């Protein structure tokens, strides 16, 4: 088990060694460790190797000039200058928040960026200002539309965070597919099988192989198959892709650039880099803050009191599992998956840094 503050300092050091300014390195580390704290290792330390390889391949700019490329009083398009995703994303969400302070709402599309970690990190930024926050992003084309074997869309997550009064913050943070690529990778590293209904092989047949993506397979839309409404999952994934890419001018669908260095860059581009979309809404633009928060508390309390089916646990409010994991990890430390620890130490060696085990000695 490792203390999360140690992991954050270590990760910050690694990104500084990659060439990031200290402030940028700290932002990237903060986002990755936030994922570990919230029990989402698929978007945490596992990504250090991916980011490192992208930097070494010259596919990521470690000294970007992130800027507003276009704006109105309540909207903007941010150019990430091919930055590490968390750098461009945090800047863009801050722009959305500042616009919402003036206009009531702020909406920001982002182009020319890269993988940004967990969407919830950015939506939660708005809650600190008594705003509801929305964050979404497109991603590597690994998802086959309903009836297809072609990988056309990403897992395209969306996160919505809403402020509350006495109850914990409401946050729904989820991929618009039944599983994310990172979680499949974790299964593969652990030697586990994927439950049927999550992925298909290269011929479009159901499979339990978590590494099927490496063999031409694809992730299924949410729902898995038409009988279970995969067409609705396809719609959700498509909407995130359009908001994240078409609005700001990033690459959409199958043209999203690979976020791993071992895949070649695509020959065709229809935009700039990978795209995100952010929203911030002042709750006092709709009703007084105290009234709104009291109603949110009432909503949460109402749903917590829902009757559970026999043998089933209590009804979960979105954000509960991640909050509970974070409380535990802050108290007890974080267990790093052995293979991820090995990869971290391999990256450190290439950067001339100590291993994680040696770092604080």
C-alpha positions in Angstrom: 0.0 0.0 0.0 1.2 3.5 -0.9 0.2 6.8 0.6 -1.6 8.9 -2.0 0.5 11.9 -1.2 3.7 9.9 -2.0 2.1 8.6 -5.2 1.2 12.2 -6.2 4.8 13.5 -5.5 6.3 10.6 -7.4 4.0 11.0 -10.4 4.7 14.7 -10.5 8.4 14.1 -10.5 8.1 11.6 -13.4 6.2 14.2 -15.5 8.7 16.9 -14.7 11.4 14.5 -15.9 9.4 14.1 -19.2 9.8 17.8 -19.7 6.6 19.2 -18.2 6.8 22.5 -16.3 6.3 21.8 -12.5 2.8 23.3 -12.4 1.7 21.2 -15.4 3.3 18.0 -14.0 1.4 18.6 -10.8 -2.0 18.9 -12.6 -1.4 15.7 -14.5 -0.4 13.8 -11.3 -3.4 15.2 -9.5 -5.8 13.9 -12.1 -4.2 10.5 -12.2 -4.1 10.1 -8.5 -7.7 11.3 -8.2 -8.6 8.3 -10.3 -6.7 6.0 -8.0 -8.3 7.5 -4.9 -11.8 7.1 -6.4 -11.1 3.4 -7.3 -10.7 3.9 -11.0 -7.2 2.5 -11.6 -7.9 2.1 -15.3 -7.5 5.9 -15.6 -4.8 6.3 -12.9 -1.2 5.2 -12.7 -1.7 2.7 -15.5 -1.7 5.8 -17.9 1.8 7.0 -16.9 3.3 4.5 -19.3 0.9 5.4 -22.2 1.6 9.2 -21.6 5.4 8.6 -21.4 5.5 6.6 -24.6 3.4 9.3 -26.4 5.8 12.0 -25.2 8.9 10.0 -26.2 7.3 9.4 -29.7 6.9 13.2 -30.1 3.1 12.9 -30.2 2.5 15.1 -27.1 3.7 18.7 -26.5 5.0 19.0 -22.9 5.4 22.8 -23.2 2.0 23.8 -24.7 0.5 27.2 -25.1 -3.1 26.4 -24.3 -5.4 29.2 -25.5 -8.9 30.4 -26.3 -9.2 30.2 -30.1 -12.8 31.5 -30.3 -15.4 32.8 -27.8 -18.6 34.5 -27.1 -19.8 35.7 -23.7 -21.0 32.3 -22.7 -19.0 29.9 -25.0 -15.5 29.3 -26.1 -13.3 26.9 -28.1 -10.0 26.1 -26.5 -7.0 25.0 -28.5 -5.0 22.6 -26.4 -1.8 22.9 -28.5 -1.4 19.0 -28.4 -1.0 19.1 -24.6 -1.3 16.3 -22.2 -5.1 16.1 -21.9 -5.4 17.1 -18.2 -3.6 20.4 -18.9 -6.0 21.4 -21.8 -9.0 20.1 -19.9 -8.4 21.9 -16.6 -7.8 25.1 -18.5 -11.0 24.7 -20.5 -13.2 23.9 -17.5 -11.8 27.0 -15.7 -12.9 29.0 -18.7 -16.4 27.5 -18.5 -16.6 28.4 -14.8 -15.5 31.9 -15.4 -18.0 32.4 -18.1 -20.8 31.0 -16.0 -20.0 33.4 -13.2 -20.9 36.2 -15.6 -23.5 34.7 -18.0 -25.1 32.1 -15.7 -23.7 29.2 -17.9 -20.5 28.5 -19.7 -19.9 26.0 -22.5 -16.4 25.2 -23.8 -15.4 22.9 -26.6 -11.7 21.8 -26.7 -9.7 20.6 -29.7 -6.1 19.6 -30.2 -5.9 17.7 -26.9 -5.2 14.1 -25.7 -6.5 11.6 -23.2 -7.6 13.6 -20.1 -8.1 11.0 -17.3 -11.4 10.8 -15.4 -14.2 13.1 -16.5 -15.4 13.5 -13.0 -12.3 15.5 -12.0 -13.4 18.3 -14.2 -17.2 18.3 -13.5 -16.4 18.4 -9.7 -14.4 21.7 -10.3 -17.7 23.5 -10.9 -19.3 22.2 -7.7 -16.7 24.2 -5.7 -18.3 27.4 -7.2 -22.0 26.3 -6.5 -22.3 25.2 -10.1 -23.3 22.0 -11.8 -20.5 20.7 -13.9 -20.5 18.7 -17.1 -17.5 17.1 -18.8 -17.3 14.7 -21.7 -14.6 13.6 -24.2 -14.2 11.4 -27.3 -11.6 8.7 -27.4 -9.8 6.1 -29.4 -12.1 4.4 -31.9 -12.6 1.0 -30.2 -16.4 0.8 -30.3 -18.4 -0.8 -33.1 -21.8 0.7 -33.8 -24.8 -1.6 -33.5 -24.7 -4.2 -36.3 -21.1 -3.4 -37.2 -17.6 -4.9 -36.9 -15.9 -1.6 -37.6 -14.4 0.3 -34.7 -15.9 3.8 -35.2 -16.3 5.5 -31.8 -14.6 5.8 -28.4 -15.9 4.8 -25.0 -16.8 8.5 -24.8 -17.4 9.2 -21.1 -19.6 11.9 -19.6 -19.6 13.2 -16.0 -22.2 15.4 -14.3 -21.6 16.8 -10.8 -24.3 18.7 -8.9 -23.9 20.6 -5.6 -25.8 19.5 -2.5 -26.3 20.7 1.1 -25.8 18.2 3.8 -25.6 15.2 1.5 -22.5 14.2 -0.4 -22.1 15.8 -3.9 -24.0 14.0 -6.6 -21.7 12.9 -9.3 -22.5 10.5 -12.2 -19.3 9.6 -14.1 -19.6 6.8 -16.6 -18.5 5.6 -20.1 -21.2 5.5 -22.7 -20.2 1.8 -23.3 -20.5 -1.2 -20.9 -16.8 -1.1 -20.2 -13.8 1.2 -20.8 -10.6 0.2 -22.6 -8.6 0.7 -19.4 -10.7 -1.7 -17.5 -10.3 -4.3 -20.1 -6.5 -3.7 -19.9 -6.7 -4.2 -16.1 -8.5 -7.5 -16.7 -5.9 -8.6 -19.1 -3.1 -7.8 -16.7 -4.8 -9.8 -14.0 -5.5 -12.7 -16.2 -9.2 -12.4 -15.9 -12.0 -13.0 -18.4 -14.4 -10.3 -19.6 -18.1 -11.0 -18.9 -20.0 -11.7 -22.1 -21.9 -8.8 -23.6 -19.0 -6.3 -23.2 -16.9 -7.0 -26.3 -16.9 -8.9 -29.6 -14.2 -10.5 -31.7 -13.1 -9.4 -35.2 -16.0 -11.2 -36.8 -18.6 -9.7 -34.5 -19.1 -12.7 -32.3 -19.4 -12.4 -28.5 -16.1 -13.1 -26.6 -14.8 -13.1 -23.1 -11.3 -12.2 -24.2 -10.3 -8.9 -22.5 -7.5 -8.5 -25.1 -9.7 -8.9 -28.1 -9.0 -5.3 -29.1 -5.5 -6.3 -29.8 -6.8 -9.0 -32.2 -9.2 -6.9 -34.2 -12.2 -7.1 -31.8 -14.3 -4.2 -30.6 -16.1 -2.9 -27.5 -19.9 -3.1 -27.8 -22.2 -0.1 -27.3 -24.0 0.2 -23.9 -26.7 -2.5 -24.0 -24.5 -5.0 -25.8 -27.0 -6.1 -28.6 -30.1 -4.8 -30.2 -32.4 -6.9 -28.0 -30.9 -5.0 -25.0 -31.1 -1.6 -26.7 -27.5 -1.3 -27.9 -28.8 1.3 -30.4 -29.5 3.6 -27.5 -25.9 3.2 -26.2 -24.8 3.9 -29.8 -26.8 7.1 -29.7 -25.3 8.2 -26.4 -21.7 7.6 -27.6 -22.4 9.4 -30.8 -23.8 12.5 -29.0 -20.6 12.7 -26.8 -18.5 12.4 -30.0 -20.3 15.2 -31.7 -20.3 17.6 -28.8 -16.6 16.9 -28.1 -15.4 17.1 -31.7 -17.7 18.7 -34.2 -18.5 21.7 -32.0 -14.9 22.7 -31.5 -13.1 21.2 -34.6 -11.4 18.2 -33.1 -11.3 14.8 -34.9 -14.4 12.7 -34.6 -15.2 9.0 -34.6 -12.7 6.9 -36.5 -10.4 9.8 -37.1 -9.5 10.4 -33.4 -5.7 9.9 -33.1 -4.5 6.9 -31.2 -3.7 7.6 -27.6 -1.1 4.9 -27.4 2.3 5.1 -29.1 2.3 1.6 -30.5 -0.5 2.4 -32.9 0.5 4.4 -36.0 -1.0 7.9 -36.6 -3.9 7.9 -39.0 -3.3 9.1 -42.5 -6.5 11.1 -42.6 -7.6 13.9 -40.3 -10.9 15.8 -40.2 -9.9 18.1 -37.3 -7.3 18.8 -34.7 -6.4 16.2 -32.1 -8.8 14.7 -29.6 -11.8 16.7 -28.3 -13.5 17.5 -25.0 -16.6 19.4 -24.1 -17.3 21.2 -20.7 -20.3 22.9 -19.1 -20.8 24.9 -15.9 -24.2 26.1 -14.7 -24.8 28.4 -11.7 -27.5 26.8 -9.7 -28.6 30.3 -8.6 -29.4 31.0 -12.2 -32.4 28.9 -11.6 -33.4 29.3 -8.0 -31.7 30.5 -4.7 -28.7 28.4 -3.8 -30.0 27.2 -0.4 -33.4 26.2 -1.9 -31.6 24.2 -4.7 -29.3 22.4 -2.3 -32.1 21.5 0.1 -34.0 20.0 -2.9 -31.0 18.0 -3.9 -30.7 16.7 -0.4 -34.3 15.7 -0.5 -33.9 14.0 -3.8 -30.9 12.0 -2.5 -32.7 11.1 0.8 -35.8 9.9 -1.2 -33.8 7.6 -3.4 -31.7 6.3 -0.5 -35.0 5.1 1.0 -36.0 3.1 -2.0 -36.9 -0.5 -1.1 -34.2 -3.0 -2.2 -35.1 -6.2 -3.9 -34.6 -9.3 -1.7 -31.0 -10.2 -1.3 -29.8 -7.0 -2.9 -27.8 -4.1 -1.3 -29.3 -0.7 -0.6 -29.9 1.6 -3.5 -26.7 3.5 -4.5 -26.7 7.2 -5.2 -24.3 8.1 -8.1 -20.9 8.9 -6.6 -21.3 6.8 -3.5 -18.9 4.0 -4.4 -16.2 6.4 -5.5 -16.6 8.5 -2.4 -16.3 5.5 -0.2 -13.3 4.2 -2.0 -11.6 7.7 -1.7 -12.2 7.8 2.0 -10.7 4.3 2.4 -7.7 5.0 0.2 -6.9 8.3 1.9 -7.0 6.4 5.2 -5.4 3.1 4.3 -3.3 3.8 1.2 -3.5 2.7 -2.4 -2.6 -0.8 -3.6 -0.8 -0.5 -7.0 -1.4 -3.4 -9.4 1.9 -5.3 -9.6 2.2 -5.0 -13.4 1.4 -1.3 -13.2 4.1 -0.9 -10.5 6.6 -2.7 -12.8 5.7 -0.4 -15.7 6.0 2.7 -13.4 9.5 1.6 -12.4 10.5 0.9 -16.0 9.4 4.5 -16.9 11.4 5.8 -13.9 14.5 4.0 -15.0 14.3 5.4 -18.5 13.9 8.9 -17.0 16.9 8.4 -14.6 14.6 8.4 -11.5 14.4 6.1 -8.5 11.8 3.3 -8.3 8.7 4.1 -6.4 9.8 1.8 -3.5 13.1 3.8 -3.3 11.7 7.3 -3.9 11.0 8.3 -0.3 14.0 6.7 1.3 
